[in-house]
Amino acid sequence: MTAATENLAKVYASIDALVAFAERNLGLDERDADWTRNNIFALFGLDSYSPAPSDGTLPLSGESASSAPSDEGAGSEADWGRDNASAEAAFAYPDTLIADFRAAAVAAGLFEPEEGPVYADIIMGLLSGTPSSIEDSFEEEEETDGGMEAMHWFYRYCVANNYVKKAVLDKNPRFDSHGLVVTINLAKPEFKNMKKAAAGNSVAGGYPKCTICHENEGFAGRNKRTLRTIPVTLGGEQWFWQFSPYGYFHQHGICVNMEHTPMHVDRDTFGHLLDFVDRFPGYFLGCNAALPRIGGSVLAHDHYQGGGELLPMHKAATWASFTVPEYPDATVEILDWPGTAVRVVSKNRDSIVEVSDKIRLAWQQFDDAASNIASHDADGNRQSAVSPSAIITDRGYEMNLIFRNNAVSEEYPEGIFHAHPEFWPIKQEPVGLIEAQGLFILPGRLVDQLGVIEDALAAGEPLPESVSEFSLEWDELTAALNGNRDRDAIHKAVQDELGSVCERILGNTAVFKTKEQTRTFLADLGFNEA
C-alpha cells in the first residue's frame, strides 16, 4: 500500500468513526448514515470508499475519554438543581475523532492545516440534527423528565456536536480565593475596552444583524453550523436559549430575544427572569446593565446570561435586612459583598417584581456628588443602571440587584467605577454580570506572565523587565513570601494575590464604598431595617 493510499484509508476510517459517533450521540438515524457519509465525501471529491472492518477495530478514541464526567470545576455546588443521575451522566467528546480526521485529511492533501477548524465545523454540522429535530427531542425530554433534565440533555448534545468546546474549557485554570472564583480563559480574546459594545457587534452587510441573532443558527459565515437553539417564552414574547461555546462556568448560556432589539432593563425584565427560573429552577438568569463600559458586549440585541452554577454572590452573607411596608412578604438584604448589591427575597413573584423595580427606579435617579455618583452626564445621558440576577432557593425567589454606574472623569477616563489602572496588568476589561457576581475571567496571557514572575521569585531575582507592569503585584508577593523560594508556596501566593486583586477590582466597581451608604439609600425608600 502506497503512502497516499494509506493516508486516504485513514481519512475514510476517520469519517466512518465520526458517522458512528453521530449515530450513538447525535441522534443520526442509521437510515441516514450512508447519505450523510456521502455528503461528507462530496466535500472532498472522494469516490473510492471501502468500509472499515466491523470487527471492533473502528477507531473510537474520541469516546473512550468521555466515560468519566467532568463538570469543568463546578465545585461543591455543581449539583445544585440536578439529581444524581444527571450529575453522573457521561459526556461524549468528539475532539479526538475530529483531530484524527484533520490529521488524516491534511496528510492526504485534502486541505491545509489552518483550514481544519472550518472543515470540522462543516462535518459536525452535517452530523448534527436539524434545529427542528433538536427542538422536538428537547420537548420530549421536558415532557417526560422536566425542564432541567431537558437542559442537561441539550448541554450534553452541544458538547457532543462540538459547539460547546468543553474539552478546551476543562483546561482553563480555576481556583477559589478571597471568596471569589478566579478563572483564566485560554481561548477567550482579550478586549481592553468596550467601545464596540455601543455598536452591538453589528455586521457589515446586515445579515445576521449581530453575533447573537437567531439567524446565526447554522450560519457558515461565522462557523456556526453546529449551533443549535431551543425556544423560550418570556413575558409572552419569543426568545431562545443557546449554550456558550467557551462557557465561563457550568452550562453557561445566553437567552436571546428573537427580535433584534436593544438591550434594556425595565420592570418587565424582572418578570422575564422569573419566567425562566420557574421553567428551569436549577439555573440562574441575569443580565448586564444596558450601558457601555459596565459589561454589556452586545448592547444592540436584548439578551440575558445564565446557567447551572451558583456564583459566589448568590451565596453571599447578609449584612443587614429590611422589610418593605407595602409588601410584607418581601425582604431586602444588603449583601456582605465587595461590590454594591442588594437581594430581594420573597415567595411571591409580584412582590419580587414590584420591590425590585422600586429599587431600580430610585437608583437610576440617585445623585451624590461627594461619592462621584451622577445619574446622568452633562448631556443628559443616563449613567446608572442595575444588573439583576434571579434564582430560586428554599426561601423562594431571590433577585440580586447590582448597582452600576458608567461615569468617567479626568482621573478615570475608562470609568470611575471600573477597574483602576493599577490593576490593569491583571484585568483591564470591563467587569460584567458574571464577574460582578464573583466569577472572574482573566486573560490567557497571564499563564505565561505569571510563570515568568514565579520563576523570578523562585530564583531570588528582581522583577523581570518583560513583566515590569506587575510592580504592584510583585511588591505584595515579595512581602507575603518574605524570602520563601518554595515553588508550592510561591504558586499559592500568586493565586492569593490574584484573588486579592479581583476583590479590590470589585471594590472599584462599588458605587457605595460603605455598607452604611446602602443602608441610607434603602431607608430613604421607606424600607425598615429588621
ZABAVEX-656655 format. One line per 8 residues: number of its first residue (from 1); their letters; for each residue x, y, z of C-alpha. Coordinates in pm, whole numbers, padded with zeros to 5 digits, always signed. Last residue first. Example, Ala and Ser with C-alpha at 12.3 -4.5 7.8 and 13.67 -1.06 7.14 Angstrom:
! ZABAVEX-656655
2> sa> +01367 -00106 +00714 | +01230 -00450 +00780
! end
This chain:
! ZABAVEX-656655
530> aenfglda> -03523 +04447 +06057 | -03432 +04776 +05892 | -03743 +04943 +05757 | -03773 +05036 +05389 | -03915 +05382 +05314 | -03701 +05446 +05007 | -03478 +05673 +05219 | -03406 +05371 +05437
522> lftrtqek> -03282 +05182 +05132 | -03034 +05456 +05036 | -02924 +05503 +05397 | -02840 +05134 +05433 | -02650 +05141 +05104 | -02443 +05431 +05236 | -02387 +05241 +05563 | -02249 +04949 +05363
514> tkfvatng> -01956 +05167 +05264 | -01797 +05246 +04927 | -02132 +05292 +04758 | -02084 +05277 +04381 | -01882 +04958 +04411 | -01691 +04896 +04087 | -01354 +04976 +04247 | -01437 +04737 +04532
506> lirecvsg> -01495 +04465 +04273 | -01145 +04545 +04147 | -01020 +04509 +04506 | -01163 +04156 +04525 | -01004 +04073 +04189 | -00667 +04198 +04316 | -00694 +03986 +04632 | -00791 +03678 +04434
498> ledqvakh> -00493 +03725 +04204 | -00265 +03774 +04505 | -00391 +03454 +04667 | -00322 +03265 +04345 | +00029 +03411 +04333 | +00088 +03319 +04699 | -00020 +02958 +04632 | +00221 +02939 +04340
490> iadrdrng> +00504 +03080 +04553 | +00436 +02841 +04840 | +00434 +02546 +04600 | +00763 +02658 +04442 | +00945 +02711 +04771 | +01150 +03029 +04745 | +01045 +03190 +05075 | +01220 +03530 +05101
482> nlaatled> +00940 +03712 +05282 | +00669 +03539 +05077 | +00399 +03797 +05159 | +00631 +04097 +05112 | +00769 +03956 +04787 | +00416 +03896 +04664 | +00292 +04245 +04752 | +00585 +04413 +04582
474> welsfesv> +00548 +04191 +04274 | +00173 +04253 +04248 | +00228 +04629 +04246 | +00523 +04601 +04004 | +00329 +04390 +03751 | +00398 +04634 +03464 | +00761 +04517 +03467 | +00665 +04183 +03315
466> seplpega> +00927 +04168 +03039 | +01167 +04367 +03257 | +01193 +04079 +03504 | +01117 +04162 +03870 | +01438 +04101 +04062 | +01587 +03752 +04107 | +01556 +03517 +04404 | +01539 +03217 +04170
458> aladeivg> +01195 +03107 +04296 | +01062 +03462 +04276 | +01196 +03500 +03922 | +01040 +03171 +03812 | +00706 +03268 +03969 | +00708 +03602 +03784 | +00783 +03438 +03450 | +00502 +03186 +03510
450> lqdvlrgp> +00271 +03475 +03597 | +00333 +03622 +03253 | +00294 +03290 +03072 | -00040 +03200 +03232 | -00147 +03565 +03244 | -00171 +03584 +02864 | -00493 +03376 +02890 | -00694 +03676 +03009
442> liflgqae> -00887 +03666 +03339 | -01250 +03562 +03377 | -01357 +03640 +03732 | -01651 +03465 +03898 | -01774 +03685 +04182 | -02119 +03811 +04086 | -01971 +04128 +03935 | -01756 +03889 +03733
434> ilgvpeqk> -02059 +03722 +03574 | -02251 +04044 +03519 | -01971 +04237 +03355 | -01650 +04396 +03477 | -01496 +04593 +03192 | -01171 +04457 +03052 | -00848 +04584 +03208 | -00763 +04284 +03421
426> ipwfepha> -00438 +04162 +03575 | -00199 +04419 +03426 | -00491 +04664 +03456 | -00491 +04660 +03837 | -00300 +04986 +03890 | -00526 +05146 +03629 | -00847 +05119 +03836 | -01101 +04852 +03743
418> hfigepye> -01414 +05049 +03656 | -01637 +05258 +03883 | -01482 +05590 +03779 | -01472 +05469 +03419 | -01218 +05448 +03137 | -01132 +05819 +03172 | -01054 +05775 +03544 | -00868 +06083 +03667
410> esvannrf> -01034 +06314 +03417 | -01367 +06154 +03498 | -01596 +05883 +03365 | -01947 +05773 +03464 | -02054 +05416 +03397 | -02260 +05345 +03709 | -02370 +05004 +03840 | -02581 +04885 +04136
402> ilnmeygr> -02605 +04505 +04147 | -02954 +04371 +04211 | -02994 +04009 +04324 | -03346 +03871 +04286 | -03416 +03570 +04507 | -03736 +03373 +04460 | -03841 +03134 +04735 | -03657 +03071 +05060
394> dtiiasps> -03564 +02716 +04959 | -03390 +02868 +04658 | -03491 +03000 +04315 | -03250 +03224 +04127 | -03264 +03566 +03963 | -02993 +03812 +03854 | -03034 +04187 +03803 | -02768 +04432 +03680
386> vasqrngd> -02886 +04779 +03778 | -02844 +05110 +03599 | -02679 +05449 +03638 | -02524 +05668 +03366 | -02828 +05811 +03186 | -02747 +06063 +02916 | -02845 +06421 +02997 | -02564 +06588 +02806
378> adhsains> -02372 +06672 +03123 | -02390 +06307 +03233 | -02679 +06147 +03418 | -02716 +05957 +03749 | -02402 +06122 +03883 | -02223 +05938 +04163 | -01880 +06083 +04241 | -01933 +06000 +04611
370> aaddfqqw> -01944 +06366 +04720 | -02156 +06443 +04414 | -02431 +06208 +04525 | -02707 +06155 +04270 | -02978 +05888 +04253 | -03220 +05887 +03960 | -03139 +05538 +03822 | -03107 +05410 +04178
362> alrikdsv> -03465 +05503 +04265 | -03609 +05341 +03953 | -03420 +05018 +04010 | -03512 +04998 +04381 | -03881 +05038 +04303 | -03845 +04788 +04021 | -03703 +04525 +04254 | -03981 +04583 +04505
354> evisdrnk> -04254 +04547 +04241 | -04106 +04244 +04064 | -04024 +04045 +04378 | -04361 +04129 +04531 | -04540 +04009 +04219 | -04350 +03681 +04222 | -04443 +03599 +04581 | -04212 +03356 +04759
346> svvrvatg> -03998 +03653 +04852 | -03636 +03768 +04865 | -03486 +04088 +04722 | -03106 +04092 +04734 | -02888 +04401 +04743 | -02555 +04475 +04578 | -02274 +04731 +04587 | -01950 +04549 +04515
338> pwdlievt> -01719 +04397 +04777 | -02002 +04183 +04921 | -02174 +04137 +05254 | -02508 +04176 +05081 | -02770 +04427 +05183 | -03094 +04232 +05212 | -03446 +04326 +05109 | -03727 +04109 +05244
330> adpyepvt> -04067 +04054 +05086 | -04391 +03913 +05228 | -04476 +04247 +05393 | -04500 +04423 +05055 | -04623 +04780 +05109 | -04424 +04815 +05434 | -04100 +04675 +05287 | -03879 +04496 +05538
322> fsawtaak> -03504 +04539 +05559 | -03208 +04313 +05630 | -02841 +04391 +05701 | -02504 +04233 +05615 | -02646 +03919 +05457 | -02399 +03651 +05353 | -02302 +03590 +04992 | -02413 +03263 +04833
314> hmpllegg> -02557 +03411 +04514 | -02256 +03643 +04513 | -02022 +03345 +04481 | -02187 +03204 +04167 | -02437 +02919 +04177 | -02382 +02704 +03872 | -02623 +02581 +03608 | -02651 +02867 +03365
306> gqyhdhal> -02725 +03229 +03300 | -02696 +03525 +03069 | -02969 +03753 +02931 | -03028 +03911 +02592 | -03157 +04222 +02414 | -02958 +04293 +02099 | -02780 +04624 +02030 | -02587 +04618 +02357
298> vsggirpl> -02377 +04321 +02256 | -02078 +04326 +02495 | -02251 +04469 +02803 | -02011 +04485 +03094 | -02003 +04824 +03256 | -01831 +05031 +02988 | -02145 +05084 +02776 | -02494 +05074 +02930
290> aancglfy> -02761 +04804 +02945 | -02672 +04683 +03292 | -02573 +04325 +03233 | -02825 +04048 +03259 | -02947 +03769 +03482 | -03056 +03407 +03482 | -02984 +03139 +03740 | -03036 +02773 +03664
282> gpfrdvfd> -03169 +02476 +03861 | -03524 +02614 +03854 | -03558 +02588 +03474 | -03923 +02668 +03399 | -03974 +02896 +03701 | -03616 +03018 +03652 | -03707 +03149 +03306 | -04036 +03313 +03395
274> llhgftdr> -03864 +03479 +03692 | -03603 +03637 +03466 | -03871 +03763 +03228 | -04072 +03910 +03515 | -03770 +04105 +03633 | -03706 +04232 +03282 | -04065 +04358 +03250 | -03994 +04630 +03506
266> dvhmpthe> -03707 +04766 +03299 | -03358 +04667 +03192 | -03270 +04732 +02829 | -03074 +04574 +02548 | -03164 +04696 +02201 | -03399 +04496 +01973 | -03310 +04231 +01717 | -03626 +04029 +01772
258> mnvcighq> -03594 +03665 +01879 | -03480 +03795 +02219 | -03181 +03598 +02343 | -03120 +03371 +02641 | -02749 +03308 +02683 | -02559 +03008 +02809 | -02319 +02879 +03072 | -02370 +02510 +03149
250> hfygypsf> -02103 +02512 +03424 | -01896 +02831 +03419 | -01731 +03077 +03179 | -01858 +02896 +02872 | -01650 +02894 +02557 | -01913 +02764 +02313 | -02191 +02942 +02508 | -02513 +02746 +02524
242> qwfwqegg> -02817 +02867 +02336 | -03159 +02974 +02455 | -03435 +03140 +02253 | -03684 +03424 +02300 | -04044 +03465 +02187 | -04253 +03705 +02394 | -04538 +03618 +02635 | -04341 +03753 +02927
234> ltvpitrl> -04060 +03513 +02845 | -04121 +03220 +02610 | -03818 +03004 +02530 | -03730 +02832 +02204 | -03428 +02598 +02183 | -03105 +02666 +01998 | -02849 +02476 +01790 | -02510 +02599 +01671
226> trknrgaf> -02319 +02330 +01483 | -02304 +02518 +01153 | -02199 +02834 +01335 | -01866 +02877 +01155 | -01918 +03252 +01133 | -02015 +03288 +00768 | -02141 +02930 +00763 | -02460 +03022 +00952
218> genehcit> -02619 +02711 +01107 | -02802 +02913 +01372 | -02669 +03267 +01321 | -03016 +03376 +01210 | -03117 +03369 +01577 | -02925 +03693 +01628 | -02627 +03661 +01865 | -02339 +03795 +01653
210> ckpyggav> -02534 +04086 +01509 | -02764 +04180 +01220 | -02719 +03842 +01056 | -02700 +03954 +00788 | -02665 +04334 +00766 | -02385 +04376 +00513 | -02133 +04482 +00775 | -02219 +04307 +01099
202> sngaaakk> -02318 +04488 +01414 | -02114 +04397 +01722 | -02361 +04585 +01940 | -02247 +04924 +01817 | -02228 +05050 +02174 | -02031 +04740 +02267 | -01754 +04817 +02019 | -01622 +05085 +02253
194> mnkfepka> -01586 +04817 +02522 | -01224 +04848 +02620 | -00936 +04611 +02683 | -01078 +04324 +02482 | -00891 +03998 +02550 | -00967 +03701 +02328 | -01126 +03398 +02500 | -00947 +03066 +02447
186> lnitvvlg> -00720 +03030 +02749 | -00975 +03162 +02997 | -00804 +03210 +03332 | -01050 +03153 +03613 | -01085 +03303 +03961 | -01377 +03209 +04184 | -01428 +03456 +04468 | -01442 +03437 +04848
178> hsdfrpnk> -01087 +03565 +04877 | -00957 +03287 +04652 | -01110 +02986 +04477 | -00937 +02823 +04179 | -00965 +02777 +03803 | -00708 +02722 +03530 | -00876 +02656 +03193 | -00810 +02303 +03068
170> dlvakkvy> -01166 +02181 +03121 | -01289 +02456 +02892 | -01094 +02310 +02598 | -01256 +01967 +02640 | -01586 +02151 +02685 | -01575 +02325 +02350 | -01953 +02368 +02333 | -02038 +02351 +01963
162> nnavcyry> -01856 +02017 +01936 | -02159 +01804 +01843 | -02111 +01600 +02162 | -02078 +01907 +02384 | -02395 +02059 +02238 | -02575 +01727 +02291 | -02461 +01708 +02653 | -02598 +02059 +02704
154> fwhmaemg> -02931 +01967 +02545 | -02969 +01661 +02770 | -02890 +01871 +03079 | -03145 +02128 +02963 | -03411 +01860 +02917 | -03336 +01727 +03265 | -03385 +02081 +03398 | -03715 +02135 +03221
146> gdteeeee> -03892 +01822 +03335 | -03847 +01447 +03296 | -04103 +01325 +03041 | -04248 +01645 +02899 | -03907 +01814 +02912 | -03730 +01527 +02737 | -03995 +01517 +02465 | -03973 +01894 +02421
138> fsdeissp> -03595 +01875 +02389 | -03623 +01597 +02130 | -03866 +01804 +01923 | -03643 +02112 +01940 | -03339 +01910 +01838 | -03535 +01764 +01546 | -03647 +02113 +01439 | -03293 +02252 +01457
130> tgsllgmi> -03168 +01971 +01231 | -02959 +01702 +01397 | -02582 +01717 +01390 | -02364 +01508 +01156 | -02370 +01767 +00877 | -02281 +02042 +01126 | -02002 +01823 +01265 | -01864 +01799 +00912
122> idayvpge> -01879 +02172 +00835 | -01739 +02274 +01175 | -01451 +02030 +01143 | -01391 +02163 +00793 | -01363 +02517 +00925 | -01141 +02417 +01217 | -00903 +02226 +00987 | -00841 +02504 +00736
114> epeflgaa> -00518 +02602 +00912 | -00378 +02254 +00848 | -00425 +02282 +00469 | -00688 +02073 +00291 | -00741 +01737 +00120 | -00367 +01669 +00091 | -00386 +01313 +00226 | -00171 +01412 +00526
106> vaaarfda> -00403 +01707 +00587 | -00707 +01478 +00572 | -00552 +01224 +00809 | -00456 +01487 +01066 | -00796 +01654 +01046 | -00980 +01325 +01079 | -00779 +01214 +01381 | -00828 +01555 +01546
98> iltdpyaf> -01203 +01530 +01487 | -01211 +01183 +01640 | -01008 +01307 +01936 | -01240 +01601 +01994 | -01573 +01419 +01954 | -01642 +01417 +02328 | -01931 +01217 +02469 | -02015 +01336 +02818
90> aaeasand> -02108 +01095 +03091 | -02416 +01140 +03308 | -02316 +01139 +03676 | -02472 +01474 +03768 | -02787 +01390 +03577 | -02837 +01064 +03762 | -02759 +01234 +04092 | -03039 +01490 +04059
82> rgwdaesg> -02972 +01844 +03948 | -03071 +02184 +04091 | -02737 +02246 +04254 | -02516 +01953 +04154 | -02205 +02159 +04085 | -02230 +02348 +04415 | -01924 +02178 +04561 | -01713 +02283 +04266
74> agedspas> -01824 +02346 +03908 | -01464 +02287 +03807 | -01531 +02198 +03447 | -01810 +01950 +03531 | -01616 +01641 +03429 | -01793 +01312 +03366 | -01589 +00994 +03314 | -01672 +00788 +03007
66> sasegslp> -01571 +01062 +02767 | -01210 +00969 +02703 | -01311 +00645 +02532 | -01541 +00847 +02313 | -01287 +01022 +02095 | -01074 +00711 +02078 | -01341 +00529 +01879 | -01125 +00398 +01597
58> ltgdspap> -01312 +00109 +01435 | -01119 -00205 +01531 | -01424 -00377 +01675 | -01454 -00630 +01398 | -01660 -00411 +01165 | -01380 -00355 +00917 | -01375 -00003 +00765 | -01593 +00042 +00460
50> sysdlgfl> -01414 +00091 +00129 | -01484 +00426 -00037 | -01339 +00515 -00375 | -01540 +00828 -00453 | -01394 +01119 -00252 | -01445 +01461 -00413 | -01350 +01640 -00095 | -01681 +01791 +00018
42> afinnrtw> -01866 +01513 -00165 | -01728 +01257 +00080 | -01901 +01439 +00366 | -02231 +01431 +00179 | -02171 +01063 +00111 | -02133 +00993 +00482 | -02462 +01171 +00550 | -02649 +00966 +00288
34> dadredlg> -02491 +00644 +00412 | -02586 +00720 +00774 | -02940 +00843 +00707 | -03111 +00508 +00772 | -02891 +00473 +01080 | -03070 +00780 +01218 | -02821 +01035 +01349 | -02934 +01113 +01704
26> lnreafav> -02616 +01295 +01798 | -02454 +01051 +02039 | -02462 +00694 +01908 | -02535 +00756 +01541 | -02311 +01064 +01546 | -02019 +00860 +01682 | -02069 +00604 +01407 | -02057 +00884 +01148
18> ladisayv> -01742 +01021 +01312 | -01575 +00679 +01313 | -01662 +00621 +00948 | -01513 +00961 +00864 | -01194 +00862 +01048 | -01177 +00532 +00859 | -01224 +00704 +00523 | -00948 +00956 +00602
10> kalnetaa> -00721 +00678 +00729 | -00770 +00491 +00401 | -00673 +00808 +00215 | -00349 +00827 +00410 | -00274 +00461 +00333 | -00340 +00511 -00037 | -00109 +00812 -00047 | +00163 +00625 +00146
2> tm> +00144 +00336 -00100 | +00000 +00000 +00000
! end
